Every structure is written in C-alpha cells, then in structure tokens.
C-alpha cells in the first residue's frame, strides 16, 4: 500500500473518519412504478463482479499490517455494501440531510472493502437519492466523482445500469509494449531499470537545487506583497478547534448562469465569485453568532495556473491560500481583494517550475497534517481557516438507468483544527455546494446555505 494511502488509515479515529462521500438526487423515468427504487437496488446488487480497487480491504491484523498492505476479498456481500433505506415523513430534503449526516460520521468496516452505497426512497417530491462513501485510502474526492460520472450516461434511454465497482469502468486501452517502453509509462509492467532511475534523478537535480532560491523568493514575496497570503496568517475562529465525531451535512445548488453573469460584469473568474460567495456567507454566519474576527478568514483552494490559450496540463494546478474578504461589508470590494490575493499567488507560482509548484502546494497543504494526529492542539494561528475546493462533475444532463441526475453534492472530510469543509461540484448548468462540519463546533450549519444565497444576491445587486 502506498504511504500516501496508508496515512489516511493511520490517521483515522472515531473522531476523524477518513472517507469521502457524495449525494446524488434523481428523478425516476416517466412511467416508473412504486417499486422502481427497489428495482434500482436489485440492479446494483446484480453486479456481482467487483473491480480490484473496490474488492480489497486492509490486511489482517486490522490496524497494524492493515495500514501498510491490501488484502483481496474473495466474495463481496453486496447486500451489506448496497443498502436500501426510506426517509421518515414528511420526507423533506431536511430529513435526507439528517440521514446523510449520520451515515457520513460513521466509520467504514475495515474487515470489508471500505465503501457503501445507500439508495434512499421516500422523498416527498417523488425523487430518490443515492449516498455513496469510499475511504480516502482507496480514492480521493476527484476520483470518486469520476467513477460516479462514468457510471452515468447522457442518453436517457440507456438502461445498462452501470455501477462504480464493476470491473473495467473507465479503463483506458492499454498501449502496446513498444509504446510503454518508449514513454516509460509502464507501472509494474516493465522490469526495474536502475539506469532509468539514475537518469530520472539526474533530471530532477536542477529542480531540487532550485528549491532553496524558489523558497526564498516566496518568503520575500510574502513580506513585500500584502495581497499574497502565506500559511498561518489566518485568525482563530470556531472552525479551527478540536472536533468530535458527529457531523452535519447540508447542500444546495446555485445556477451557473447567475454566477457567470456576475463574473462577466466583475471581470473575474467563476472561482473568484465562488470565493466571494463563501466569504460573504461566512461573514454573515459568524456575525450572526457574534464571533466574527476583525481579520479576514483565509481558505486553501486549488487554482488553475494555466496561461490563457495554454493547453490543459495536469501540472498546471496549485494549492494556494486566498483571503475571503470577511472583514469587508462591500461585496464588490470583497471580489477585488479576492482577485488580488489569487493573482498574487498565481504570480508567485507562475515563476516556478512544475516540481517547485508541487512543493509549494504541498507546503500549503501541510497545514492539514497536524490535524491528522489525534489529540492535536494548535499552538499557533491556523494555517488557514477552511478548505474550499472544487471537483469537476458532469458538463451535460446525465442519467442512470433512465433516471435524470438532478443534483450531485460532495461530502468531504472535516479535520482536527478544520471543523468545516466546503466542496463545490459542477453539474450541467449548476454549481453544487456540499458543506460538511463538526456538529459540535459549527452550530446551525444549515444557515450557511441561506447566507450563500444572500451573498450571491448581494453580488448581483452590486454589479447590476
């Protein structure tokens, strides 16, 4: 098991579940009868063949060897992994969120493959929901959403009923051996060649030697450029405290057309407007609780570093820290300071190599590491106040077995010292916000949904 996977198992405790989740809402196809949701469950359970990734668990003894080695499971109990539930009356979205909160706070069983799917009926509007959760040691949030999207279809007449655990889902055609040798892309398929390794290390030498001056450049920028946000400049808030094991989950969809109109008038990016929405909502929420700090909150966010017209590149993304302008009352001014903050971070990273960008991003993310240690108590300011991330979702209307996907809401991880997480997902012409928070540290988290709508309305008025 790679160390990057095992660390999520080692860090997990009752107070710190380390799985990612997602809630999907579906409208049944026309003519669906009262037993339709049951047929959904039966269709899912009929996929008895399970891929290698979803058919393994931590090795025995669980908690020792299991933190470092995977064990294949011979037979998967799909009645355990695919569960059929119904909401209590009146079956509102509120009841659905309450149920998802309970599912999301419970640990996955390490004696089985670490994933669950809950199919939920009983919503008052006739829709049904699917809540999935997978341990972070198996997939991250982006990969989990990718699997979900691959199981869907843009064709409403597609009745294949694919599932995320079926073998070969999204598998790319394997290149010919000669191509593997040419590209050096054969992970586990080619013999180990020490000479190749020496060449790779030699190629990295210049990058490594450039780390120190690159680091000094970043430090110098943090002193000179007041727009550039470095770690540990955030104020202490109710989000930056030790957390318990109970969770709250809330979610909401917002029209991408509304956000795009504000973006166009403000001369900003969608990401800038999303951060301004979050900043306005967090300001109103903390002000309502009478715990708003004078200093602006900051967030760790992923930012595209591609220049205009540049081809897509997996290396052109960095994790930066941005201000949220929570110390400002004017929504337009909030957008401006967020733009300046993100531009300052992009400017710094634009002068670095891909490897140096990765190192700087890792340094920003490293602020989460102490929170993976049970019992951690921060002795300094938090590195940032919360994580606000976005994951790519479907870009067009999608269906599962004829049912229309109405919404897909991410459910991420709350960390020690990071009691709230906001993750945004694209879905056709909507942006779907999913908020996960510690139930004790972050009271009345559902108020954030209302404040997000208010913040977007204020931005629309500011740029009318």
N, C-alpha and C positions, 0 to 999 in steps of 0.2 A: 504494500500500500504506500503510495507516495506520501511524503511528510506533509505536503500541503493538504492532503485529505485527512490524514490521521489526526492532525491538530484539532480538527472540529470534533472528533470523538473524545480526545483527551480533555478538551475544554468543557465538554458538556456536563451539566449537572441538573438537578431538578429545577433550580432557579434559572438555568441558562440552556433551554432547548436549542439545538443547533440544526434545525431543519428549516427549509424554505417551503412556502405554500402558495396556493393560488385558488381563487374562487371564480368560477365561470357561471354565468347565468344564460339559460337557453329558453327559447320559445319553441314548444313542440311543433312539428309539422302539421299542416292542415289535415284534419280528419283523425288526428291522434285520439285514441280512446282512453278510458280511465286507467287501463293497465299499461299505458305507454312507458311510464318511468320504470315499472318492473321489467319491461322488455329491454330497457336501456341497461339495467343491471345484469340481466341474463346475457345480453350481447357482450358486455365487458367480460363477464366471467367465462364466456366461451373461448376466449383467447388464452388457452392453457399453456401455449408455448411462450416462454419468457426469455428476454434477451439476457446476455451475460451480466450487463450492468445492473439490471433490476432483479437478477436472480442470485445475488450474493449477499452475504452478511458478514459482520466482523467475526473473526475466527475465535474458537474456544481456547483458553477460558476468556469469556467476555470481560472486557475491562483491562486485560493485561496484553496477551498476544493479540487480541482482537483490535487493539489500537494500531497495529502495525501490519496486519495480514488479513486478506479477504478469504472467505470460505464459500465455495459454491453450494447452493441448496439444491438437492435432487428433485424435490417435489414442492411446488408452491401451493399454499392453501388460499385460493382466490376468494373463498367466502370470507376469509379473515381480512384480506387486503382490499377487497371491493365491498363496501358496506352500504346498506340501503336504510335510509332514515326518513323521517317525516317531521315537519315542524309542528310545534304546538299552535293552537289557534291564538290569534287570528291569522297567523302565517304571514306577518309583515316582514319587510326587509330587516326590521329591527330584531325580530326573533331569529332570522337567519344569521345576522352578525353575532348575536349572543352565542349561538351554537358553534359558529366558526371560531370564536374566541376560545371556547372550551377545548375544541379539537386542537387548535394551534398551540395551546400551552402544555399539552401532554407529550411526554417523551415517546419516541418510537421504540419498539421492542427490538433489541439488538440480537435476539435469538432467531429473528426472521429477517428477510430482506426489508430494508428500512424505508418503506413507503406505504402510504394508504390513500385510498380514493373513497370519498363519501358522496353518494348520489342522494340528493335531497328532494323530496316532493312535499306538497302541502302549502306552497306559496299561494296567497290569496288571489293573485292575478293569473294563475294557471301555469306559470313557468316552473321550471325545475332548475336545480343548481348542482354543480359538481365542485367539491372542495378536495384538492389534492395536496399532499405534503410529502416531501422527499428529503432525506437527510443531506446536509451540505457536503458530507464526505463523498456522496455519490454524484451530485450535480449542484451547480450554483443556480442562482435565480434566472440568469440569461439562458442557460442550457435547459432548465426545466420548462421555461416558456417556449423554447424552440421545439422541444419534444411535443408539447401540447399543440402547437401550431401545426406540426407535421401530421398529427392525428386528425386534423380538421380538413375540410375541403371547401373550395369556392363554389362547388356545384351542389345546389340544394337537392338534386336527385341522386347524389352519391349515397349509397346505402351500405358501404363496406364496413363502417363502424370500427375504424382503426383505434388502437389504444397505445399509450406511450410505452408500454412494456413489451410490445410484440417485437420479435427479432427482425432486424433489418430496417426498422423505421428510420428513414432519412439517411440510410447508409449510402455513401458515395461509391461509385465504381472504382475498384482498386486498380491503380496504374500497373502497367506491365513491369516486370522485374528490371528491364533495362532503364525504364524511366525512374524507378525507385533509386537505382544506383546513381543515375545522373544527378538527381535532385538531392540525394542524401536524405530522403524523407521516409525511410523505412523503419519505423519504430518497432523493434522486436522482430523484424523480418530479415534483416541482414546481419552477418556476423560482426562482432565488435572489432573495430579497426583502430588501434592506438594512434596510428599516424593521422587519421582523420581528426581524432580528439586533439592532438597536438596542434593541428592546423587551426581548429576552431578556437582553441585557447590563444594561439598566436594572433588570430584575427581580433580577439577581444582585448588584447593587451593595450592598444591605443585607447580604447574606450575606458578601460579601468584607470589608466593613468590620467585620463581627463576628468575623473570623478571629483578629485580634490578641487581643481580650479572651478569646476562647474558648481560645486557646493559653496565655495567662497563667493561665487557670483550671485547665487540665490540669497545667501546671507546678506551680502551688500545691498541687493535689491530690497530686501525686507526693511532695511534701515532707511534707504533713500526714497522708496516709493510707498507712500502711505496707502495707496489703493491695493497693494499686494498683501494678501492675508497669509501669514505663516501659522503653523500649528501653535497652540497654547496661547492664542490671543483672545480666546472666547471668554465671555463672562460665565460665572457659575449660575446654573438655572435648575429648575426642578427636573430637567431631562438628564442632568449629569450627577446622578446619585446611584447608590447601590440599588439593585432591583430584586423583586421577588419572582416567583414562578408564574403567577397569574397574568393573563394577557387580555387586552381589549383590541378588537379589530373593527375598523369602520372603513367604508369605501364610498366613492362617488365618481360619476362620470361628468366630464366637462367637455363641451363642444370644442373641437379643434378649430372650427371656423371662427368662433368667438375669440379664441386666443390668438389665432393667426391675424385677425383684423387688428387687434391691439399691437401685435408685433410689428405689423406693417407700418402703422401710424407712428409708433415709437422708434422705428429704425433699429429694432432689437431682434434678438433671436427668440425662438419658441422657448428655449431653455431659460433665457433671461426673464421672460414673462412668467414662466412657471415658478422660478425662484422668487419673483416679486409677489406672486400669489401666496406662496408659502410664507414669505416674510410678513406680508400684511395679515395673514391668518394667525401666525404665531404671536405677532404683536397684540392683536385683539384678544386672543386666548389668554395670554399671560397678564394682560391688563385687566381682564375680567376677573382673574384670580388674585389680582393685586400683587403680582410677583414679577412684573416686567423690569428687567435690569436697564440701567442707563446706557450701557454699552451694547452695541448691536450683536445679535446672535450670528454665528457663522455656521456654515454647513460644508461637509465634504461631499463634492459632487463630481461625477465623471463629465469631462468636457472634450469635445472633438477638437483636435489640433490641426486638422487638415486646412490648408490654404484654399481659397476659392478656386475652383476649377481643377483641383488636385484629385487624382484617382483615390478611390477608397483604399484604406490601409488599416490593418488590424493594429499596427503600432502607433497610429495617429490618434490615440485616446489617452488622456491622462486624468489622474485623480487629483483635483485641486480643491483648495479651501476658498470659499467665497463668502463675502458678507451678505446678510439678508436684509439689511436696512431696517431692522426692527426699532431703531432709535428715531426713525423719521415718521412724521404724520402724513406727508405728501406722497401719494403713490407714484407720481411721475418722478419725483426726486429719488424714490426708492429704486426705480428701474435704472436710473442713471448711475447710482453708486454700485449697483449690482453689475452693470455693464463694465464700469471702470475696474471693478475687482476682478471680474473674469478676464477682461482684456489684459490686465497686468499679469495674471497667472499664465495666460496664453503666450504673452510676450517672452516671459522667462523660459517657458518650456520650448518655445519656438527656436530658441538659441541653443538647445541641447540636442544631442543625438538620441535615437530611439532608446538605447540602453540607459542613457542618463535620465531620460524622461521616465522610464520604468523605475529607476532607482528613486527619483524624487517623488513619484506617485506612491511608491512603497513607503517612503518616509512619512508622507501624509497619512496613509492608511495605517501606519504603525501605531498611531494613537489609539487604535482599537485593541491592540494586542494586550495591554494590561487588563482590559475588561474581560479577556478570556480566562483570567486567573480568578477562580472563586475566592471571595473574601477580599478582593482588591478594594482599596480605598484611595481615591485620588489625593495626592499631596500637593498638587499644583492646579492651575487652571486647566479645564478640559482642553484637549487638542482642538476640538470643535464641538458644537452643541448637539448636532444630529447629522445623520446621513440622509441626503435626498438624492435618490438615484433614479434612473430611467432605464427600462429594458424594452427592446424592440418587440412589438407584437404584430398581429395581422394588419396588413395595409388595405384590405378589402373585406367585404362581407364574407363571413365564413360559416360553415355548417358542420354539424356532426350527426351523421345518420339522418339527415333531413331537418334536424332542429337548428334554428338560427342562433348563432352566438350573439347575445345581446351585450354582454359585458365580461371583461376578464380583469380581475383585481389582484395584484400581487400582495402576498403576505410574507414579509421578510423577518429579520431577526432583531430583537432588542438585546443590547449588550449591557454588561455591567458598566455603569457610567454613561450609557447611551440608551436612555429609557424609552425613546421614541424613534421610529423609523418611518420615512415617507418614501414610497416607491411608486413610480408612475409608469404606466404601460400604454402604448398606442394600440388602438383597436378601431380600424377603419377610420372614421372621421371623429373619433373621440379620444380624449386622454383620460385614462382610468387611474384614479388615485387610490392607493391602498395604504392605510395607516395602521401600524402595529405599535402598541405601547404597553408598558408595565401598568397593570391595573391599579396598583397602589400609588406609584409615583406620579402618574399622569391622570388626574381625575377628570371625569366628564369629557373624555377624548372625542366623543361624538360632536362636541361643539366646534371642533376644528373643521369639520365638513361644512358647517354653516358659515364659518368665518372665511373659508376658501371661496365660497360663492360670493360673499360680500366683497372680498378683496378683488375678485375678477370684475365685479360690477363697478367698483371704485376706479379700476384701471380703465374700463370702458368710458366712464364719465370723464376721466382726466384727459383722454385722448379723443373725445368726441369732436 
